[in-house]
């Protein structure tokens, strides 16, 4: 209950305020009364009465604009009210700060910094009031206010003591939580533009300049939840290309320090984080070409020597990151001379990793989109060069085919993964078929030619050799191939074939027609592998 003194002081203040409002504006007497009232209110900030301090907080900003000589004293008086023991007084002080910023735009930065510090309040209701005042400051001057928020987000470049670091870390998390909230994010988006001159560029430039010094969790929130939602970052825009380029350049700098010859750090913490963000830009959201990601890793960083220094988990990350980026490349990019060399380096360096990941236990190693990309690399490499699938890789491909076929419990919502699994199966089967077909054909040619060279016995010995090889490959054929096999064998017994026709016969039996459904080809291939 208010005391008599409290009531009296409150009544006197209200009388003075009403009298000034009723007096002629700008007269010497009125100005003198306003000055005296402002001085009195500054002094009453230390009053023990709650009602008096609430009146003071509500009216100091109104009169401060007329007296620049009392400006600092009045602002400091409002700051004192924000630290009062009573919650109601503090909240009136928070609102007074915004009023001062409205009347004096030059104080927006100073007042926004005070409000950011006040986010550390333990009272949830007060935090909501402070957040509301910060939102109003974002509307008053978005560029300045975003700069103030970034001052608390960006870690200091010079080391600080442990206690100060703990305070900074807590305040950073509070500011990030405020910025990712719906209200603040909406305000940021509202003031953003697609040009490079908008206030949002302040946020982007400050965050990107310090992203390698942020923790991965903080960097993810700022990058994925705020920056990538800005209207400037749309598919094919120049700012999207610049964003990816900045990420890769920063990753290059981190890689030199984390994986240098004199460094024992092979975890590549910051490099990994930055390249994962780059993948979000170019692979997941497809805002720009993924060429910079592939060029970052290839060819030097995925050499056998470099990969051998990394942990298995990090090897899996590199495998997934570079192959998914490669899978997003356009056909024009793949035809360049540089990318043909890159394809060779991918085959040489990543094939051992494929064998290890496929044979490893656990679904975490089944990065199917990366598997699909590498199988595509194999197929392109085989088509453009004389490369053939080595026997050790054929075993890995069979294991991969079996694993893909085991996954049958995908829901309708996982349509993309279903498609990826089906493509992996088709690519694996195609590689196995082509390798199985080319191997007998090659051995037949060598065997027949050597037999002719040694015996020089003419066509009779050649026919005997071909028939023996035919019997070896016609132990079992799927029903849809039996008629073709019998027809071909009948013809060969009645007429003379050239050497090329005869040596190609086993290849004809092992290559399934492209017109057959892929599911039928997979079943036939499995049956033939089991029976052979």
Secondary structure, 3 states (H helix, E strand, C coil): CCCHHHHHHHHHHHHHHHHHHHCCCCCHHHHHHHHHHHHHHHHHHHCCCHHHHHHHHHHHHHHHCCCHHHHHHHHHHHHHHCCCCCHHHHHHHHHHHHHHHHHCHHHHHHHHHHHHHHHHCCCHHHHHHHHHHHHHHHHHCHHHHHHHHHHHHCCCCCCCCHHHHHHHHHHHHHHHHHHHCHHHHHHHHHCCCCCCCCCHHHHHHHHHHHHHHCCHHHHHHHHHHHHHHCCCCCCCCHHHHHHHHHHHHHHHHHHHHHCCCCCCCCCCHHHHHHHHHHHHHHHHCCCCCCHHHHHHHCCHHHCHHHHHCCCHHHHHHHHHHHHHHHHCCCHHHHCCHHHHHHHHHHHHHHHHHHHHHHHCCCHHHCCHHHHHHHHHHHHHHHHHCCCCCCHHHHHHHHHHHHHHHHCCCCCHHHHHHHHHHHHHHHHHHHHHHHHHHHHHHHHHHHHHHHHHHHHCCCHHHHHHHHHHHHHHHCCCCCHHHHHHHHHHHHHHHHCCCCHHHHHCHHHHHHCCCCCCCHHHHHHHHHHHHHHC
